[in-house]
């Protein structure tokens, strides 16, 4: 079903936008339902304030029944000065979601293309996003390129270091036990 309407997101769309973001994170995985649900209220406040200040805008793909089938937002996030531009914000595409029943019909492509056109029309020299595995083909088709952006996720770093430490401790312990057995065996044969 192709939507009858691709329209700007409004304040009264916030419940749908929060629901879409919730479902997006469920689809991406790596977080529990409880973690995502706890995030919903915070996100609702965040997006409401930024929509009101026009720092965030986006589009809704609406079905013939008026239901939001897909959505995509653009945040004009503050940025540091860069050579070659006088803009102090960078357009950031986020919260792109399409309901499972409406996927593979080009809705995400149409929504993101509209956001790219808006950013270009307003003179921004670039637009950025972070792609999920599911979204990667959509963004590449629209001309987005992978970059060398890097990050550290502190909780994962601590967890990873703890895992490495436990692994090393087990190896040391196993090595120590093996050494004791070898000494005991040598001592027993002598």
SVG drawing of the C-alpha trace seen along z (x, -y; Angstrom):
<svg xmlns="http://www.w3.org/2000/svg" viewBox="-9 -32 73 75">
<polyline fill="none" stroke="black" stroke-width="0.4" points="0.0,0.0 1.6,-3.3 0.7,-6.2 -1.6,-8.9 0.4,-11.6 4.0,-12.5 3.6,-15.4 5.6,-17.4 5.7,-16.1 3.7,-18.1 3.6,-18.4 0.5,-16.2 2.6,-13.4 4.8,-13.1 3.1,-9.9 3.6,-8.3 7.2,-9.5 8.0,-8.2 6.3,-4.9 8.3,-4.6 11.6,-5.3 10.7,-2.7 10.0,-0.1 13.2,-1.2 15.3,-0.4 13.5,3.0 14.3,3.8 18.0,2.8 18.4,4.9 20.9,4.8 18.6,3.2 15.8,4.6 12.2,3.6 12.5,2.0 15.5,-0.1 13.7,-1.3 10.5,-2.0 12.4,-4.0 13.9,-6.1 10.5,-6.9 9.5,-9.7 12.9,-11.3 12.8,-11.2 9.2,-12.6 10.3,-15.7 13.5,-16.1 11.7,-15.9 8.8,-18.1 11.2,-20.9 13.2,-20.7 10.2,-20.6 8.9,-23.7 12.2,-25.5 12.4,-24.2 15.8,-22.5 14.1,-19.2 11.7,-18.7 10.7,-15.7 8.1,-13.9 5.4,-11.3 4.3,-8.9 0.6,-8.5 -1.6,-5.8 -5.1,-6.3 -6.5,-5.6 -4.5,-8.4 -2.1,-6.1 1.6,-7.0 3.3,-4.2 6.8,-5.7 8.7,-8.7 12.1,-10.3 13.5,-13.3 16.3,-15.8 18.0,-17.5 20.0,-20.7 22.5,-19.8 25.1,-22.3 28.5,-21.9 31.9,-23.4 33.3,-25.8 34.7,-24.1 36.7,-25.5 34.6,-26.1 31.2,-26.7 29.7,-29.4 27.0,-27.1 27.2,-26.3 24.8,-23.4 25.0,-20.0 21.8,-18.3 21.6,-14.9 19.1,-12.3 17.6,-10.2 14.7,-8.0 14.0,-6.7 11.3,-3.9 8.9,-2.1 6.1,0.2 6.8,3.8 3.6,3.9 4.9,0.9 8.5,1.9 10.3,2.5 8.0,0.0 10.4,-3.0 8.9,-4.9 12.2,-5.4 13.9,-6.4 11.3,-9.0 11.4,-10.4 15.2,-10.6 15.4,-12.0 13.0,-14.8 15.2,-15.5 18.3,-15.7 16.6,-18.1 15.6,-20.3 19.2,-20.4 20.5,-21.2 17.9,-23.9 18.9,-25.6 22.6,-25.7 24.1,-23.1 27.3,-21.6 26.7,-18.1 24.2,-15.9 25.1,-13.0 23.5,-10.0 24.3,-6.7 22.9,-3.7 21.5,-0.5 22.2,2.6 18.6,2.5 19.0,-1.2 22.4,-1.0 21.2,-0.1 18.7,-2.9 21.3,-5.5 23.9,-4.2 21.4,-4.4 20.8,-8.0 24.5,-8.8 25.6,-8.6 29.2,-7.4 30.8,-5.6 33.1,-7.7 36.0,-7.2 34.0,-8.3 35.0,-6.4 33.7,-6.1 34.1,-4.5 31.0,-3.2 32.1,-3.3 29.8,-0.6 30.8,1.8 34.5,0.9 34.2,1.7 32.4,4.9 34.9,5.8 37.9,5.1 36.3,7.1 35.7,10.0 39.3,9.8 40.5,9.7 38.4,12.7 39.6,14.6 43.3,13.8 42.6,14.8 41.2,18.2 44.2,18.8 46.6,17.9 44.7,20.1 44.6,23.0 48.3,22.5 49.1,22.5 47.0,25.7 48.8,27.3 52.2,26.3 51.3,27.7 50.2,31.0 53.4,31.2 55.5,30.5 53.5,33.0 53.9,35.6 57.6,35.0 57.9,35.1 55.9,38.3 58.1,40.1 61.4,39.2"/>
</svg>
